[in-house]
Amino acid sequence: MHVSMYVLGDKYDIPMLCTHAAATFAECAESAMTEDFLSCVSLIYARVPDSSSDPLRKVVVAEITSRAYDIMTSEELADTVRELLHSIEGFREDVCFALLRNRAVENPSSLLTIRRSGTF
């Protein structure tokens, strides 16, 4: 529902509706990594403007990258996320770059090592 409200706010240029919908979506996303949350990913990437700076896309990518361990330890969640990564090109790119950015922040020298070894 929050995604639909955000889309309507964007379509009719109602910034306050977009802001409220994005904030409410973020609150819901923090509570649990569920199939309902994951089902929003395709809707967001299909109907929300194509921009990695979009607040809904940021929330989705942040939740996925921050809960990577939880996702990989749940076969059901891992399968769902794997399918989303394979089927939604923009999502795949956003998640990959977020993981690289997180790695660079946590350990900047690790990226230098990757570059020098020629695997990057």
C-alpha positions as CSV (number, residue, x, y, z in Angstrom):
1,M,0.0,0.0,0.0
2,H,2.8,2.4,0.8
3,V,4.4,1.8,-2.5
4,S,1.2,2.5,-4.3
5,M,0.7,5.8,-2.4
6,Y,4.3,6.8,-3.3
7,V,3.6,6.1,-7.0
8,L,0.5,8.2,-6.9
9,G,2.3,11.0,-5.1
10,D,5.0,10.9,-7.7
11,K,2.5,10.8,-10.6
12,Y,0.5,13.7,-9.3
13,D,3.5,15.7,-8.0
14,I,2.5,15.5,-4.3
15,P,5.9,15.6,-2.5
16,M,4.3,15.3,1.0
17,L,2.5,12.1,0.0
18,C,5.8,10.6,-1.4
19,T,7.7,11.6,1.8
20,H,5.0,10.1,4.1
21,A,4.7,6.9,2.0
22,A,8.5,6.4,1.9
23,A,8.9,7.0,5.7
24,T,6.1,4.6,6.5
25,F,7.5,2.0,4.1
26,A,10.9,2.3,5.7
27,E,9.4,1.8,9.2
28,C,7.6,-1.4,8.0
29,A,10.7,-2.6,6.2
30,E,12.8,-2.4,9.4
31,S,10.4,-4.6,11.3
32,A,11.0,-7.9,9.4
33,M,12.3,-9.4,6.2
34,T,9.2,-11.0,4.9
35,E,7.8,-12.3,1.6
36,D,5.5,-9.3,1.6
37,F,8.4,-6.9,1.8
38,L,10.3,-8.8,-0.9
39,S,7.2,-8.8,-3.1
40,C,7.4,-5.0,-3.1
41,V,10.7,-5.1,-4.9
42,S,9.4,-5.8,-8.3
43,L,6.6,-3.3,-7.9
44,I,9.1,-0.6,-6.8
45,Y,11.5,-1.3,-9.7
46,A,8.6,-1.4,-12.2
47,R,6.6,1.6,-11.1
48,V,8.9,4.0,-9.2
49,P,11.1,6.4,-11.2
50,D,14.4,4.9,-12.4
51,S,16.8,6.4,-10.0
52,S,19.1,4.8,-7.4
53,S,18.6,8.0,-5.3
54,D,14.8,7.2,-5.0
55,P,13.9,6.7,-1.3
56,L,12.0,3.4,-1.8
57,R,14.8,1.9,-3.8
58,K,17.3,3.0,-1.1
59,V,15.2,1.3,1.6
60,V,14.9,-1.9,-0.3
61,V,18.6,-2.1,-1.1
62,A,19.6,-1.1,2.5
63,E,17.4,-3.8,4.0
64,I,18.7,-6.5,1.6
65,T,22.4,-5.6,2.1
66,S,22.1,-5.1,5.9
67,R,20.3,-8.5,6.3
68,A,22.5,-10.5,3.9
69,Y,23.3,-13.0,6.6
70,D,19.7,-13.6,7.6
71,I,18.7,-14.0,3.9
72,M,21.5,-16.5,3.2
73,T,20.6,-18.6,6.3
74,S,17.0,-18.9,5.2
75,E,16.6,-21.1,2.2
76,E,13.2,-19.6,1.4
77,L,14.4,-16.0,1.6
78,A,17.6,-16.8,-0.3
79,D,15.6,-18.4,-3.1
80,T,13.3,-15.4,-3.3
81,V,16.1,-12.8,-3.3
82,R,18.1,-14.9,-5.9
83,E,15.0,-14.8,-8.2
84,L,14.6,-11.1,-7.7
85,L,18.3,-10.5,-8.5
86,H,18.0,-12.5,-11.6
87,S,14.8,-11.0,-12.9
88,I,15.2,-7.3,-12.0
89,E,18.2,-5.7,-13.6
90,G,18.2,-2.4,-11.8
91,F,17.8,-4.2,-8.5
92,R,20.7,-6.4,-9.2
93,E,22.9,-3.5,-10.0
94,D,21.8,-1.4,-7.0
95,V,22.5,-4.3,-4.6
96,C,25.9,-5.1,-6.1
97,F,27.1,-1.5,-5.8
98,A,25.7,-1.2,-2.3
99,L,27.6,-4.3,-1.2
100,L,30.8,-2.9,-2.8
101,R,30.2,0.5,-1.2
102,N,29.6,-1.2,2.2
103,R,32.8,-3.3,1.8
104,A,34.8,-0.1,0.9
105,V,33.5,1.7,4.0
106,E,34.3,-1.2,6.3
107,N,37.7,-2.0,4.8
108,P,38.9,0.5,2.2
109,S,42.2,-1.4,1.6
110,S,40.2,-4.6,0.5
111,L,39.2,-2.9,-2.7
112,L,42.8,-1.9,-3.4
113,T,43.8,-5.5,-3.0
114,I,41.1,-6.7,-5.4
115,R,42.1,-4.1,-8.0
116,R,45.8,-5.1,-7.7
117,S,45.1,-8.7,-8.1
118,G,43.3,-8.1,-11.3
119,T,40.0,-9.8,-10.3
120,F,38.1,-6.5,-10.2
